[in-house]
Amino acid sequence: MPPIASPAPEWFSTWFDSPYYHLLYSSRSYTEAGTFLDVLLAHLHPKADARLLDLACGRGRHAVQLSARGYDVTGVDLSPENIAAARQHAHAGLRFYVHDMRDPLPYGPFDIVLNLFTSFGYFQEESENVVALRNTMTALQPGGKMVVDFLNTERTIRELVTYEHKQLEGIDFHLHRHLDRDFIVKEIKFQTPDGKHHHHQERVRALTLEQFEDYFYLAGLRIAEVLGDYHLHPFEQETSPRMIFILKK
């Protein structure tokens, strides 16, 4: 009997660990992130001793700034490389762990969970999205809040830029975007100085407001507000760049 082939690794488990991922997105602004956090925290008004979770924290861009504002912060991410980088900033009130959001959270309970910058909708099966949200709900204090920051799918599809070229540190990145059934897909191709050709893919499920409403209901989360941008204006389906959900347990 031939050996059973191992399943292909999920795209985010390899691409997020690549140094070229961080090169491609090196322009992400800490100042912009900090401004958004200030607006968001003023809106949520957590207590001074609140415990916060940055879910899918990457290299800790938001977690570090939350900690600098005096909160007790935990950051979790699937990528060991990201967590290794984030841990350079760790201290008694700021800790980081490798964690898959589809698994129960062994940390907490938390007063607020933040899932920012479209760090959701990557999984192949829709049921996995509900499992991740249910795990998060379980890790929240009674009356706790969760923020899910996602792209406005309708506007994103309508304005989809199908091709983009970026040159960064002598590397030409060729970005091709398209729809593949229920996913918005970005194909990323480039050649490194050693002559090696690379091809990565990002796949984000094209989730609608109605799908999110179903997910939240199944996870036991209640929608308090839907906001449309990083200034927290109300969500308008035609024009808002983001869907920012404020949820309560």
N, C-alpha and C positions, 0 to 999 in steps of 0.2 A: 504494500500500500504506500503510495507516495506521501511525503510529509505534508501536513496541512499548512498552507501558506499563512504567514502572520498578516493581520490586517495592516493596510497602509497607515502610516502615522497621520494624525489629524494635522491639517495645515498649520494651525496656530501653535502646535507643540514643537514644530521645527523652525518656522519662520521667525517667531518672536525671540528665539535664542540666537538668531543670526546677527552678527555685528552690522550687516548691511541693512537690516531692518532699522536699526537705530541711526544709521547714516541717512537713510532715505527720509526719516522723519525727524531729523536733527533740528529743524526749524521750529518745532513746537515750543511755544513761549511759556516760560515760567511766570513771567509777569502777567500774561493773559490768564493763566490758570489761577494765579493768586487773586486777581481782580474778581474772577468768577466765584471763587471760594468765599471772598468777603461778602459779596452780594448774597450768595446762597446761605451762608451762616447767619447773616442779618435776617434773612427770611425765615429760617428754621428756628432761630434763637435757642440753641442748645444751652443747657446749664454748664457752668464752668467746669464741673467734674464729669461731664458726659464722656462716655466711651464710644469711640467712632471706629468703624471698619471701612477701609478702602478695599472694595472687592474688585479683583483684577487690577491691581495697583501698578503694574508695570515696574518701572525702576523707582517708583515712589514719588513721582512729581507732585501729586496732590497730598499724599500722606505726610511728606516732610513739611509742607506748608501748613497743614492742619496742626501738626505737632508744634510748629513755631508759634501758633496762636494759642497754645496752652492746653490743648486737648490730649487726652490719652488715646493713642491711635495704634491700631493694628492694620497692617497691610498684607494681603494674600494675593498670590499670582501663580499661575500654572507653570511659568518659566523659571527654572532654577537659575539661569543666567540673570534674569531680571532681579530676582530676589537677592542674589549675591551682590549685585550692584547697589540695590536699595539698602542692604545691611550695613553699608559703609556709613549710613546716616543714623543707624539705630542707637537708642539709648533707653533708659529705664521706662520712659513714657512712649516709646516708639519702637515697635517690633515688627518683623516681617517673617512670613512663612510661605513655603511652597504649598499650594493647595489648589485642588480642582473643585470649582464651585458645584459640581455635580455630586460631590461627597459631602456628608454632614460636617458642619463646622465644629471642630473641637474647642473653639475659642469663643469667648463672650461670657454673658450676654452683652449686647450692644444697645446703646440708645439710638444711634443713627448708623445706617449702612449707606455708603455712597458707591454707586456703580457708574463711572463717568466716562465720557468720550467714546461712546459706542463700543463698550466692552461687553457686549451681550449679543446673542443671536448667531453665534459662531457654530453651534452644534448641528449635526446632520439631521437629527431627529427632533421634532418639535417637543416631544415628551421630555427631552433632556432640559429644555428651557424651563418647563414647569418644575421639574425636580430641583434645579438650581435655585429658583425663586422660593420654593417651599423650604429648602435648607436654610436660606437666608432668613425667612420669616421665623423659623424655629430659633434662630440665634438672636432674634430681637427681643428686647425687654417688652413686656406688655405696654402697649401705648407707644412703642418705638416707631421710628420713621425710616423709610428707605427712599432713596433718590435713584432713579434710573434715567440716565441721560443718553438718548438715542437720536440718530438722524431722523429727520422728517422724510419718511420713505417716499411719499407721493411726490414731494418737490424734488428730492434727489433723483428719482427715476426720470422725471420730466426734464431735468437740467443735466442729465448725465453727460460728462465729458468722456467721449469714447477713447481718446488718445491724448497722452501727455508725455513730454520728454523732460527729464531733469538731469543735469550734470552736477555731480557732487564729488569733490576730491578726485577728479579725473575719471570718474565712473559714470557712464551714460545709462540712466535708468529709463526703460521704455515701459510705460504704463498703459495697458489696454483694459477698458471697462466694458462690461456687457451684463445682460441679464441671463441667468441660467435657471429656468423654472422659478423657484421661489427665492433665489439668491441673487444679490448684487455681487458681481465677481470682478476683482481687479487682478489682471495678469501682470506680473512684474518680471521683466527680463533685463539682464545686464551681463556684461563681461568684466571679470576682474583682471588686474594687471598680470596675473599668472596665465592668462589666456583661457581660463575656465569660464564656460557659459553657465549662467544660473537662471532658473525659472521657478518663481514662487507664485503662489496664488492666495489671495484673500477672499473669503466667502462670508458675507453677512446676509442673514435671512432678511428678506424685504418685508419686515413686519409692519402691519397696519395698526392703527389705533385700536380697531376692533379686536385684532388678535391679542394685543397687549391686555386689553380689558378681560378677555377670556383667561389668559395666563394668570393675571393677578387674582381673579376670582377663584381659580382652581388652587392657587397657592395660599389663599387665606389672607390676601392683602387688599386693602381698600384704597381706591384712588381718592386723594384729597384735592389734588390740583393737577392740571396739565399745563405746563408752561412752554413757551415757544422759542426762547433764545437765552443767551447767557446774561442778559439783563433782566430775565424773568418776566418778560411780557407774556400776556395770555397766548395760548396756542391758537394759531390760525392755520388750518390745514393747507390752504393754498400758498401761503407766503412764509410761514415760519421755517427757519433753517433746522430747528431741533424739535424733538418731543421730549420734554423733561417731566417725568412723572414724580410727584410727591405722594408717597404711599404711607399708609398707617397700618399697624398690626391690629 
